[in-house]
Amino acid sequence: MNLLAAMRYLVSLDEHRHFGRAAQACHITQPALSNALRALEDEFGVVIVQRARTYAGLTHEGEAVLATAQRMLRDNEVLRQELRSTEAAPRGRLRMAATPTAIPMLSRFAALLQAQHPGILPVVLSMSSRELEQGLEDLSLDLAVGYSERMQAKEGKLRSWQQCNEHYYLLRRASTPAPDRMRIGEPMRWRDAGQLPLCLLTTDMHNRFIIDEALREAGVPTPPAIETNSVLTLVLSVLSGEVCSVLPSAMVAAARSERSLEALPLVAPEVRTPIGFMTQRGPRVSRALEAALVLLDLPQWRDHVTEYCGELRD
């Protein structure tokens, strides 16, 4: 039995919660995956997978094996990167994820990192805050970008690099297109924004919780006209229809080329949400992650944050 491969299959099964999809993700047949997991059970002398007509979860012993499997796979990746890299040329995959509204920040970071270190393969994923927390905990993520106060409150083992305070803007169609890029207009009160038909993220997103709290504090807890789990839909709905949206500064900056739109800073209340990069404290740091953490402190990256995040100006 290939122990490392069997551990990889177990992690895939836990991720996909389905034998067929887990096998497909591992590029093997479902019987091959099932046989490998049974061999793993024989090796340790315990039942790992609860079996019914469909996947029914892991046993208590299976959860313990899963935790070991996650550490083994991470240590294997770290070792591979150390063997393939030099001090000046790190190599390897770097799995990173961000909340949907922070994807523009992470995308810019990944592009800058890859330009500096062509041997690194950044993998950029969009996840909810809950999924970010889980990914850092089970070591399936190397680096996450999200709401640092929320995640630090839930996880005591995180290192955090504060990036900016998220500002919020009402995005709407402009009465006349701007000459070169999206105009940043005069401030608008949350109370007035709440009177408009809004396209907002779904309630499982922390961004939606922040917006709902601001509208409630302003006295206008209004249900949205459109809900979505896609940040692209937020912008396209404003471009194509009669709705407005509320976006953080990083998302507004990513859409600045849309001259037919304008963004108005939202005030009363003043809502500022800390955004940061986070990793787990305990595990060994891979060469790719090491290079990413160095980039976080370089002026080249800090200039990006200053220009595209926080408070935006015309």
C-alpha positions in Angstrom: 0.0 0.0 0.0 1.2 3.5 -0.9 0.5 5.2 2.5 0.9 8.8 1.2 -1.5 8.2 -1.7 -4.0 6.6 0.6 -3.8 9.6 3.0 -4.3 11.9 0.0 -7.5 9.9 -1.0 -8.8 10.2 2.6 -8.3 14.0 2.6 -10.0 14.2 -0.8 -13.0 12.2 0.5 -13.3 14.5 3.5 -13.2 17.5 1.1 -15.7 16.3 -1.4 -18.0 14.2 0.9 -18.6 11.8 -2.0 -16.7 8.7 -3.2 -17.1 9.4 -6.9 -16.1 13.1 -6.8 -13.2 12.3 -4.5 -11.9 9.6 -6.9 -12.4 12.0 -9.8 -10.4 14.7 -8.1 -7.6 12.2 -7.4 -7.7 10.9 -11.1 -8.5 7.3 -10.1 -11.5 5.1 -10.3 -14.0 4.9 -7.4 -13.2 1.2 -6.7 -9.5 2.1 -6.5 -10.2 4.8 -4.0 -12.4 2.5 -1.9 -9.8 -0.3 -1.9 -7.1 2.1 -0.8 -9.2 3.3 2.1 -10.0 -0.3 3.1 -6.2 -1.1 3.0 -5.7 2.0 5.2 -8.2 0.6 7.7 -6.5 -2.7 7.7 -3.1 -1.0 8.3 -4.3 0.8 11.4 -6.8 -1.9 12.5 -9.7 0.6 12.8 -12.8 1.6 10.8 -12.1 5.0 9.3 -15.1 5.6 7.0 -18.7 5.2 7.9 -20.2 3.5 5.0 -23.9 3.4 4.0 -25.5 3.7 0.6 -23.6 7.0 0.3 -20.7 8.6 2.2 -21.8 9.0 5.8 -18.7 10.7 7.3 -15.7 9.6 9.2 -15.5 7.7 12.5 -13.9 9.2 15.6 -10.8 7.2 14.7 -11.1 8.3 11.1 -11.0 12.0 12.2 -7.7 11.3 14.0 -6.3 9.6 10.9 -7.5 12.5 8.8 -5.6 15.1 11.0 -2.5 13.1 10.6 -3.1 12.8 6.8 -3.4 16.6 6.5 -0.1 17.1 8.4 1.7 14.4 6.3 0.6 16.0 3.0 1.6 19.4 4.1 5.0 18.2 5.3 5.5 16.3 2.0 4.8 19.5 0.0 7.1 21.5 2.2 9.9 18.9 1.8 9.4 18.8 -2.0 9.7 22.6 -2.2 12.9 22.6 -0.1 14.4 20.0 -2.4 13.4 21.7 -5.6 14.2 25.3 -4.5 17.2 27.5 -4.1 17.5 30.5 -1.8 17.0 32.8 -4.8 14.5 30.7 -6.7 11.7 29.2 -4.6 9.4 26.7 -6.3 6.1 25.1 -5.6 2.4 25.6 -5.2 1.0 28.2 -2.8 -2.7 27.7 -2.0 -4.3 31.0 -1.1 -7.9 32.1 -0.6 -9.9 35.2 0.1 -13.4 36.3 0.9 -15.2 37.2 -2.3 -14.9 41.0 -1.8 -11.1 40.6 -1.0 -10.4 38.7 -4.2 -9.1 41.8 -6.1 -6.5 42.3 -3.3 -5.4 38.6 -3.4 -5.3 38.5 -7.2 -3.0 41.5 -7.4 -0.8 39.9 -4.7 -0.6 36.6 -6.6 0.3 38.3 -9.8 3.1 40.3 -8.1 4.4 37.2 -6.4 4.5 35.2 -9.5 6.2 38.0 -11.4 9.0 38.0 -8.8 9.2 34.2 -8.4 8.2 32.4 -11.7 8.8 29.1 -10.0 5.9 29.6 -7.6 2.4 28.5 -8.7 -0.1 30.7 -6.8 -3.5 29.0 -6.5 -6.2 31.7 -5.9 -9.5 30.6 -4.5 -12.7 32.5 -3.4 -14.2 31.3 -0.1 -16.5 32.4 2.7 -15.0 33.4 6.0 -16.1 30.1 7.5 -14.3 28.2 4.7 -11.2 30.3 5.2 -11.2 29.4 8.9 -11.6 25.7 8.1 -8.9 25.8 5.4 -6.3 27.3 7.7 -7.3 24.8 10.4 -7.0 21.7 8.3 -3.9 23.0 6.5 -5.5 22.9 3.0 -4.7 26.6 2.8 -1.3 28.3 3.1 -2.5 31.9 3.2 -5.8 33.6 3.6 -7.1 37.1 3.2 -10.2 38.0 5.2 -11.8 39.8 8.1 -8.9 39.7 10.6 -10.8 40.6 13.7 -13.4 37.9 13.1 -10.9 35.2 12.3 -8.5 36.2 15.2 -11.5 35.9 17.6 -12.2 32.4 16.4 -8.7 31.1 16.0 -6.0 31.7 18.6 -3.2 30.2 16.5 -3.2 32.6 13.6 -0.5 35.0 12.5 -1.9 38.2 10.9 -0.6 40.9 8.7 -3.0 43.9 8.7 -3.4 45.4 5.3 -6.1 48.1 5.4 -9.5 49.1 6.8 -12.3 48.3 4.3 -14.3 51.4 3.3 -17.8 51.0 1.8 -19.3 52.7 -1.3 -22.7 52.9 -2.9 -22.3 51.8 -6.5 -24.8 53.1 -9.0 -25.2 54.2 -12.6 -23.9 57.7 -13.2 -26.2 60.3 -14.8 -23.5 61.0 -17.3 -20.4 58.9 -18.0 -17.1 60.1 -16.5 -14.4 61.2 -19.0 -11.8 58.6 -18.1 -12.7 56.3 -15.1 -15.4 55.8 -12.5 -16.1 58.9 -10.5 -16.0 58.9 -6.7 -18.9 61.1 -5.7 -20.1 62.9 -2.6 -20.7 60.9 0.5 -24.2 59.3 1.0 -25.8 58.3 4.3 -26.5 54.6 4.8 -30.1 55.6 5.5 -30.4 57.0 2.0 -28.7 54.0 0.5 -31.2 51.7 2.3 -34.0 53.3 0.4 -32.6 52.1 -2.9 -33.1 48.7 -4.6 -29.8 46.9 -3.7 -28.0 43.8 -5.0 -26.1 42.3 -2.1 -24.2 39.1 -1.3 -26.1 36.2 0.3 -26.5 36.0 4.1 -23.8 33.3 4.5 -21.2 35.9 3.6 -19.7 38.1 6.3 -19.8 41.1 4.0 -23.6 40.8 4.0 -23.6 40.7 7.8 -21.5 44.0 7.9 -23.9 45.7 5.5 -27.0 44.5 7.3 -25.6 45.8 10.6 -24.9 49.2 9.1 -28.4 49.5 7.6 -29.9 48.4 10.9 -27.9 51.0 12.8 -29.1 53.6 10.2 -32.7 52.6 10.8 -33.4 51.0 7.4 -33.0 47.2 7.7 -34.2 46.7 4.1 -34.3 43.3 2.2 -32.3 43.4 -1.0 -33.8 43.4 -4.5 -31.2 40.8 -5.7 -29.0 38.3 -3.7 -25.9 36.6 -5.1 -22.8 34.7 -4.0 -20.9 36.2 -6.9 -19.1 39.6 -6.6 -19.1 39.9 -10.4 -22.9 39.8 -10.3 -22.9 42.8 -7.9 -21.2 44.9 -10.6 -23.0 43.5 -13.6 -26.4 43.9 -12.0 -25.7 47.6 -11.5 -24.4 47.9 -15.1 -27.4 46.1 -16.6 -30.4 46.9 -14.5 -32.0 49.4 -12.2 -30.4 48.3 -8.9 -27.4 49.7 -6.9 -25.0 47.8 -4.7 -22.7 48.3 -1.7 -19.0 47.4 -2.4 -15.8 47.7 -0.4 -13.0 49.8 -1.8 -11.0 46.9 -3.2 -14.0 45.9 -5.4 -14.6 49.5 -6.4 -11.0 49.9 -7.4 -11.2 46.8 -9.6 -14.2 48.3 -11.5 -12.7 51.8 -11.9 -12.6 51.5 -15.7 -16.5 51.4 -15.8 -17.1 55.1 -16.7 -20.8 54.7 -16.6 -20.8 54.0 -12.9 -20.1 56.1 -9.9 -19.2 55.2 -6.3 -20.4 57.2 -3.3 -18.6 56.8 0.1 -21.2 55.7 2.7 -21.3 57.5 6.0 -23.4 57.7 9.2 -22.4 55.3 10.5 -18.7 55.2 9.6 -18.0 51.5 8.9 -14.4 50.4 8.8 -13.5 46.7 8.7 -9.9 45.5 9.2 -8.6 43.2 6.4 -5.5 41.1 6.7 -3.5 38.2 5.5 -3.4 35.2 7.8 -1.5 31.9 8.3 -1.4 29.2 10.9 1.4 29.7 13.5 2.4 26.1 14.0 3.2 24.3 10.7 6.6 24.5 9.0 6.7 27.3 6.4 7.2 26.2 2.8 9.6 28.1 0.5 6.7 29.5 -1.5 5.0 30.8 1.6 8.3 32.2 2.9 8.6 34.2 -0.3 5.0 35.4 0.0 5.5 36.6 3.6 8.6 38.6 2.5 6.6 40.3 -0.3 4.0 41.4 2.3 6.6 43.7 3.8 8.0 45.2 0.6 7.2 48.8 -0.5 6.2 47.5 -3.9 3.2 45.6 -2.3 2.5 48.3 0.3 2.1 50.8 -2.6 -0.5 48.5 -4.2 -2.5 48.4 -1.0 -2.4 52.2 -0.6 -3.6 52.7 -4.2 -6.3 50.1 -4.5 -7.6 49.5 -0.9 -8.9 51.7 1.9 -10.2 55.1 1.1 -10.4 55.9 -2.7 -10.1 59.3 -4.3 -10.9 60.8 -7.7 
